[in-house]
Amino acid sequence: MTDNTWTVPEPELLERVRERLEGESRQENEGATAVLATLVDVEGNAYRRPGAKLLFDADGEGIGAITAGCLEDELRTAAATVRETGRPRLVSYDLREGEESASGVWGLGVGCNGRLEILLEPLAESLRPAVTAFDEGRDVAVCTVLADDGPLERGDRASYYPDAGERNGRFDVLDGDPADWPTDALERPARDLVDRGRGTRLERTLESGRQLEVFVDGLAAPPELVVCGTGHDVAPVVELAAAEFRVTVVGFRGAVDLDERFPDADRTVTTSPARLRDALELDDRTHAVVMTHNFVDDRLAVDELLRSPAPYVGLLGPRERFEEMRAAFEREGRQFAASELERLYTPIGLDLGSGSPYGIAHSIVAEVLAVANGRDPGHLSARDGPIHERIDATDDEGRS
């Protein structure tokens, strides 16, 4: 693996999965021989949480990350076996000091101090609907059978779409008999996991009395980040944010080739600051950064954005600059409600102490990411409990 393939964000990795399934990769029919590794369970501590993925191409090249690099060679060997047999396989690794995993690998003392269980499976056509929905910006939960004792088999899959227009969303059963899937018991945790963009392993009892083990992988479409501005200081923000957000760059002048200047953006839009709500779909998953360096444009853009449901509106510049804007608004009769001011962040960014272009960009993106994840930024060393959120998904009867 290289640094470029190891650091691939999840949206890009899922895009690679979709491309291989559609036969758009370099090697013909590569989608049939690629192997997807998914972390499905963690006991103790680990570098990544359940849902982390690593895609092995036909030549064994890995894309993505499950650990910090300590297991990739082991997984590549296991993936080769899966590629040869064409059957999914569960492998476990115990990285705690002095422990031995089911695979025969002794604890490596690498710092994770946890036990990992990983599902390796040939890239299956049943993944296509989910990755296509994700590529279209839709939320989806992928439910994959882990146990291999019937009536469903390991690797059998169903997808859950919470936005299907029905009261409780919709399940699409892709493998096995639909009657064997406990969709009623899976619906609530699937919806919850999609909302949080998390994955977890669940056990459910079938009508036959058998226990079914399922990994439910909530794939929440990335939140949107709208960056208003076309200056050179916008490029580092777009570059850093592209790993976590779907980024739209908005220009208010037509003189700049936005696509050429901001190749990391998912899309670019040219409009006027007073027409932002007409030009963009601004909802409660849209975050916005205003950095045009033009007082009038910034003022009009902030007004438009605060009239939308966007939970974060960041304005570049000192606090006094917004107070000047506010005074101008008041002279025009525009009063800001408390709920609007709570969503306005100015001066923008976290106090990281750096004044370089990339330092400022890190500060801005870190603040937006914290708000998007519902976190109060702080030192992890001061945080009680685990760093990563632990999942406690339940069904409608309260069973986990």
C-alpha positions as CSV (number, residue, x, y, z in Angstrom):
1,M,0.0,0.0,0.0
2,T,1.0,3.6,-0.5
3,D,0.2,6.7,1.4
4,N,-2.2,7.7,-1.3
5,T,-4.2,4.5,-1.2
6,W,-4.0,4.1,2.6
7,T,-5.5,7.6,3.2
8,V,-8.4,7.2,0.7
9,P,-11.6,8.5,2.5
10,E,-14.7,6.3,2.6
11,P,-16.6,8.1,-0.1
12,E,-13.7,7.6,-2.5
13,L,-13.3,4.0,-1.5
14,L,-17.0,3.3,-2.1
15,E,-16.6,5.0,-5.5
16,R,-13.8,2.5,-6.3
17,V,-16.1,-0.3,-5.3
18,R,-18.8,1.0,-7.6
19,E,-16.3,1.4,-10.5
20,R,-15.1,-2.2,-10.1
21,L,-18.6,-3.5,-10.0
22,E,-19.3,-1.6,-13.2
23,G,-16.2,-2.9,-14.9
24,E,-14.6,0.5,-15.2
25,S,-11.3,-0.6,-13.7
26,R,-8.0,-1.1,-15.5
27,Q,-8.4,-4.9,-15.7
28,E,-11.3,-6.4,-17.4
29,N,-13.7,-8.3,-15.0
30,E,-11.6,-7.1,-12.1
31,G,-14.8,-6.6,-10.1
32,A,-15.2,-10.4,-10.0
33,T,-11.9,-10.9,-8.3
34,A,-11.5,-7.9,-6.0
35,V,-11.9,-8.6,-2.3
36,L,-13.5,-6.3,0.2
37,A,-12.4,-6.5,3.9
38,T,-14.7,-4.9,6.4
39,L,-14.0,-4.5,10.1
40,V,-17.2,-6.0,11.8
41,D,-16.3,-6.2,15.4
42,V,-13.9,-4.8,17.9
43,E,-13.2,-6.0,21.5
44,G,-11.1,-3.4,23.4
45,N,-9.3,-0.7,21.5
46,A,-8.5,-0.4,17.8
47,Y,-7.3,2.2,15.4
48,R,-10.6,2.1,13.4
49,R,-14.1,1.2,14.4
50,P,-16.6,-1.3,12.9
51,G,-17.4,-0.3,9.3
52,A,-13.8,0.5,8.3
53,K,-13.0,-1.0,4.9
54,L,-10.0,-2.1,2.8
55,L,-10.4,-3.1,-0.9
56,F,-7.9,-5.5,-2.4
57,D,-7.7,-5.5,-6.2
58,A,-6.9,-8.6,-8.2
59,D,-3.2,-7.9,-8.0
60,G,-3.4,-7.7,-4.2
61,E,-3.0,-3.9,-4.1
62,G,-5.0,-2.5,-1.1
63,I,-7.1,0.7,-1.0
64,G,-8.3,2.0,2.3
65,A,-7.4,1.2,5.9
66,I,-8.5,-1.0,8.8
67,T,-5.5,-0.6,11.0
68,A,-2.5,1.7,11.0
69,G,-0.7,-0.8,8.8
70,C,0.1,-3.7,11.2
71,L,-2.3,-6.2,9.6
72,E,-2.4,-5.3,6.0
73,D,0.0,-8.1,4.9
74,E,-2.0,-10.7,6.9
75,L,-5.2,-9.5,5.3
76,R,-3.7,-9.5,1.8
77,T,-2.8,-13.2,2.3
78,A,-6.3,-14.0,3.6
79,A,-7.8,-12.0,0.7
80,A,-5.9,-14.2,-1.8
81,T,-7.6,-17.3,-0.2
82,V,-11.0,-15.7,-0.5
83,R,-10.3,-14.8,-4.1
84,E,-9.4,-18.4,-4.9
85,T,-12.4,-20.0,-3.1
86,G,-14.9,-17.4,-4.0
87,R,-16.4,-17.6,-0.6
88,P,-16.6,-15.0,2.3
89,R,-14.4,-15.6,5.3
90,L,-14.3,-14.3,8.8
91,V,-10.9,-13.8,10.3
92,S,-9.9,-12.5,13.8
93,Y,-6.7,-11.0,15.1
94,D,-5.9,-10.3,18.8
95,L,-3.4,-7.5,19.1
96,R,-3.3,-7.6,22.8
97,E,0.1,-8.4,24.2
98,G,0.5,-12.1,24.8
99,E,-2.7,-13.2,23.1
100,E,-3.2,-15.5,20.2
101,S,-5.9,-15.0,17.6
102,A,-8.0,-17.7,15.8
103,S,-5.8,-17.1,12.8
104,G,-2.7,-18.1,14.8
105,V,-1.2,-14.6,14.9
106,W,0.2,-13.8,18.3
107,G,-0.5,-10.4,20.0
108,L,1.8,-7.9,18.3
109,G,1.9,-5.3,21.0
110,V,1.4,-2.6,18.4
111,G,-0.6,-0.3,20.6
112,C,-4.2,-1.0,19.5
113,N,-4.7,-3.4,22.4
114,G,-7.8,-5.0,21.0
115,R,-9.3,-7.9,19.2
116,L,-10.5,-7.4,15.6
117,E,-12.9,-9.5,13.6
118,I,-12.9,-8.8,9.8
119,L,-15.1,-10.1,7.0
120,L,-13.4,-10.7,3.7
121,E,-15.7,-11.3,0.7
122,P,-15.4,-11.4,-3.1
123,L,-16.8,-8.1,-4.4
124,A,-20.5,-9.0,-4.8
125,E,-23.1,-7.7,-7.2
126,S,-25.4,-7.3,-4.1
127,L,-23.3,-4.3,-3.1
128,R,-24.1,-2.4,-6.2
129,P,-27.5,-0.9,-5.1
130,A,-26.0,0.4,-1.9
131,V,-22.8,2.0,-3.4
132,T,-24.9,3.5,-6.2
133,A,-27.3,5.1,-3.7
134,F,-24.4,6.4,-1.6
135,D,-22.8,7.9,-4.8
136,E,-26.1,9.7,-5.4
137,G,-26.0,11.2,-1.9
138,R,-28.6,8.9,-0.3
139,D,-28.3,7.2,3.1
140,V,-28.3,3.5,3.2
141,A,-27.6,0.6,5.6
142,V,-26.0,-2.5,4.3
143,C,-27.0,-5.7,6.3
144,T,-24.6,-8.6,5.8
145,V,-24.9,-12.1,7.3
146,L,-21.9,-13.2,9.3
147,A,-22.9,-16.6,10.6
148,D,-22.8,-19.5,8.2
149,D,-25.2,-22.0,9.6
150,G,-28.4,-21.3,7.6
151,P,-31.0,-20.7,6.5
152,L,-29.1,-17.5,5.4
153,E,-25.4,-17.9,4.4
154,R,-22.4,-15.7,5.2
155,G,-22.3,-12.8,2.8
156,D,-26.1,-12.8,2.1
157,R,-27.2,-9.2,2.0
158,A,-30.1,-6.8,2.3
159,S,-30.1,-3.0,2.0
160,Y,-32.2,-0.6,4.0
161,Y,-33.1,2.9,2.7
162,P,-34.5,5.3,5.3
163,D,-35.5,7.9,2.7
164,A,-37.7,5.5,0.6
165,G,-40.8,7.6,1.2
166,E,-42.4,5.0,3.4
167,R,-43.0,5.5,7.1
168,N,-40.2,3.1,8.2
169,G,-38.1,3.2,5.1
170,R,-37.6,0.2,2.9
171,F,-35.6,-3.1,2.9
172,D,-34.4,-4.6,-0.3
173,V,-33.5,-8.3,0.2
174,L,-30.8,-9.1,-2.3
175,D,-29.8,-12.6,-1.2
176,G,-31.7,-15.5,0.4
177,D,-35.4,-15.9,1.0
178,P,-37.0,-12.6,2.2
179,A,-39.0,-14.6,4.7
180,D,-35.8,-15.6,6.4
181,W,-34.7,-12.0,7.0
182,P,-35.9,-10.5,10.3
183,T,-36.4,-7.1,8.7
184,D,-38.9,-5.9,11.4
185,A,-36.2,-6.5,14.1
186,L,-33.5,-4.9,12.0
187,E,-35.3,-1.8,10.9
188,R,-34.8,0.4,14.0
189,P,-31.1,-0.3,14.5
190,A,-30.5,0.1,10.8
191,R,-32.2,3.5,10.8
192,D,-30.3,4.5,13.9
193,L,-26.9,3.4,12.5
194,V,-27.5,5.3,9.2
195,D,-28.3,8.4,11.2
196,R,-25.0,8.1,13.0
197,G,-23.0,6.8,10.1
198,R,-21.8,3.8,12.2
199,G,-21.7,0.0,12.0
200,T,-22.2,-2.7,14.5
201,R,-22.6,-6.5,14.8
202,L,-26.1,-7.7,15.8
203,E,-27.7,-11.0,16.8
204,R,-31.3,-11.7,16.0
205,T,-33.5,-14.7,16.6
206,L,-35.3,-16.2,13.6
207,E,-38.7,-17.7,13.7
208,S,-37.0,-21.1,13.6
209,G,-35.3,-20.3,16.8
210,R,-31.9,-20.0,15.2
211,Q,-29.6,-17.1,16.0
212,L,-28.7,-14.8,13.0
213,E,-25.5,-12.7,13.2
214,V,-25.7,-9.6,11.0
215,F,-23.3,-6.7,10.5
216,V,-25.3,-3.6,9.9
217,D,-23.2,-0.9,8.2
218,G,-24.8,2.5,8.3
219,L,-23.5,4.5,5.3
220,A,-24.5,8.1,5.9
221,A,-24.0,10.3,2.8
222,P,-21.2,12.9,3.6
223,P,-22.5,16.3,4.8
224,E,-22.3,19.2,2.4
225,L,-19.8,22.0,2.7
226,V,-20.5,25.2,0.7
227,V,-17.5,27.5,0.4
228,C,-18.3,31.0,-0.8
229,G,-15.2,32.6,-2.3
230,T,-12.6,32.1,-5.1
231,G,-9.4,33.5,-3.5
232,H,-6.3,31.4,-3.3
233,D,-6.9,30.8,0.4
234,V,-10.0,28.8,-0.5
235,A,-8.0,26.1,-2.2
236,P,-6.5,24.6,1.0
237,V,-9.9,24.6,2.7
238,V,-11.4,22.7,-0.2
239,E,-8.5,20.3,-0.4
240,L,-8.7,19.4,3.3
241,A,-12.5,19.3,3.5
242,A,-12.9,17.0,0.5
243,A,-11.9,14.0,2.6
244,E,-15.0,14.4,4.8
245,F,-17.5,16.5,2.9
246,R,-19.1,16.9,-0.5
247,V,-17.7,20.3,-1.3
248,T,-19.3,23.0,-3.4
249,V,-17.4,26.1,-4.3
250,V,-19.5,29.2,-5.0
251,G,-18.1,32.1,-7.0
252,F,-19.8,35.5,-7.3
253,R,-17.8,36.7,-10.3
254,G,-17.5,34.9,-13.6
255,A,-13.8,35.8,-14.3
256,V,-12.4,32.7,-12.5
257,D,-12.4,29.2,-13.9
258,L,-13.6,27.5,-10.8
259,D,-13.2,23.9,-12.0
260,E,-9.6,24.6,-12.9
261,R,-8.7,26.4,-9.6
262,F,-10.5,24.0,-7.3
263,P,-10.0,20.5,-8.7
264,D,-10.8,18.9,-5.3
265,A,-14.4,20.3,-5.3
266,D,-17.3,18.0,-6.1
267,R,-18.9,20.8,-8.0
268,T,-18.7,24.6,-8.6
269,V,-21.5,27.1,-8.9
270,T,-21.5,30.7,-10.1
271,T,-24.3,32.9,-8.8
272,S,-25.0,36.1,-6.9
273,P,-24.8,36.2,-3.1
274,A,-28.4,37.2,-2.8
275,R,-29.5,34.1,-4.7
276,L,-27.7,31.4,-2.8
277,R,-31.0,29.7,-1.6
278,D,-32.2,29.7,-5.2
279,A,-29.0,28.3,-6.6
280,L,-28.3,25.6,-3.9
281,E,-30.3,23.1,-1.9
282,L,-29.4,24.2,1.6
283,D,-30.7,21.8,4.3
284,D,-29.8,20.8,7.9
285,R,-26.8,18.8,6.6
286,T,-25.3,21.8,4.7
287,H,-22.4,23.7,6.3
288,A,-21.2,26.9,4.8
289,V,-18.0,29.0,4.9
290,V,-18.0,32.5,3.7
291,M,-14.6,33.9,2.7
292,T,-15.0,36.2,-0.3
293,H,-13.0,39.1,1.3
294,N,-15.7,41.4,-0.1
295,F,-17.7,43.1,2.6
296,V,-20.9,43.5,0.5
297,D,-20.8,39.9,-0.9
298,D,-20.0,38.5,2.5
299,R,-22.9,40.4,4.1
300,L,-25.4,39.2,1.5
301,A,-24.2,35.6,1.6
302,V,-24.4,35.5,5.5
303,D,-27.9,36.8,5.3
304,E,-29.0,34.2,2.8
305,L,-27.3,31.4,4.7
306,L,-28.8,32.3,8.0
307,R,-32.2,32.2,6.5
308,S,-31.6,28.6,5.5
309,P,-31.5,25.5,7.8
310,A,-27.7,25.2,7.6
311,P,-26.4,24.3,11.1
312,Y,-23.1,26.1,10.5
313,V,-22.3,29.4,8.9
314,G,-18.7,30.4,9.3
315,L,-17.5,33.9,8.4
316,L,-13.8,34.7,7.8
317,G,-12.5,37.9,9.4
318,P,-12.3,39.6,12.9
319,R,-15.4,39.9,15.1
320,E,-15.5,43.6,14.5
321,R,-16.2,43.0,10.9
322,F,-19.4,41.1,11.6
323,E,-20.4,43.8,14.1
324,E,-20.1,46.3,11.2
325,M,-22.3,44.0,9.1
326,R,-24.8,43.7,11.9
327,A,-25.0,47.5,12.3
328,A,-25.7,47.8,8.6
329,F,-28.4,45.1,8.8
330,E,-30.1,46.9,11.7
331,R,-30.2,50.1,9.7
332,E,-32.1,48.1,7.1
333,G,-34.4,46.6,9.6
334,R,-32.9,43.1,9.6
335,Q,-32.7,41.7,13.1
336,F,-31.0,38.3,13.8
337,A,-32.9,35.8,15.9
338,A,-30.9,34.1,18.7
339,S,-31.3,30.8,16.8
340,E,-29.6,32.4,13.8
341,L,-26.7,33.8,15.8
342,E,-26.1,30.4,17.4
343,R,-25.3,29.0,14.0
344,L,-22.9,31.8,13.1
345,Y,-19.2,31.2,13.8
346,T,-17.0,34.3,13.5
347,P,-14.1,34.6,13.8
348,I,-14.2,31.3,12.0
349,G,-12.1,28.2,13.1
350,L,-10.5,26.7,16.1
351,D,-7.6,28.3,17.9
352,L,-4.7,26.2,16.6
353,G,-2.2,29.0,16.7
354,S,-1.1,28.9,13.1
355,G,-1.4,31.7,10.6
356,S,-0.2,29.9,7.5
357,P,-2.7,29.2,4.7
358,Y,-2.8,25.5,5.5
359,G,-2.9,26.2,9.3
360,I,-5.9,28.5,8.8
361,A,-7.5,25.9,6.6
362,H,-7.0,23.2,9.2
363,S,-8.5,25.5,11.8
364,I,-11.6,26.0,9.7
365,V,-12.2,22.4,8.6
366,A,-11.6,21.1,12.1
367,E,-14.3,23.4,13.4
368,V,-16.8,22.5,10.7
369,L,-16.1,18.8,11.2
370,A,-16.6,19.1,15.0
371,V,-20.0,20.8,14.5
372,A,-21.0,18.3,11.8
373,N,-20.2,15.4,14.3
374,G,-21.9,17.1,17.2
375,R,-18.6,17.4,19.2
376,D,-17.3,20.1,21.5
377,P,-13.6,20.4,20.4
378,G,-11.1,19.6,23.0
379,H,-8.0,17.6,23.8
380,L,-8.6,13.8,23.7
381,S,-6.3,13.5,26.7
382,A,-9.0,15.3,28.7
383,R,-11.8,13.1,27.5
384,D,-13.2,10.5,29.8
385,G,-14.0,7.1,28.3
386,P,-13.2,5.8,24.9
387,I,-12.2,8.0,22.0
388,H,-14.6,6.4,19.5
389,E,-18.3,6.2,20.1
390,R,-19.5,2.7,21.2
391,I,-22.7,1.6,19.5
392,D,-25.7,0.3,21.4
393,A,-28.2,-0.4,18.6
394,T,-31.6,-1.8,19.7
395,D,-34.7,-3.0,17.9
396,D,-38.2,-1.8,18.6
397,E,-38.4,-4.2,21.6
398,G,-35.2,-2.9,23.1
399,R,-33.0,-5.8,22.2
400,S,-29.4,-5.1,21.2
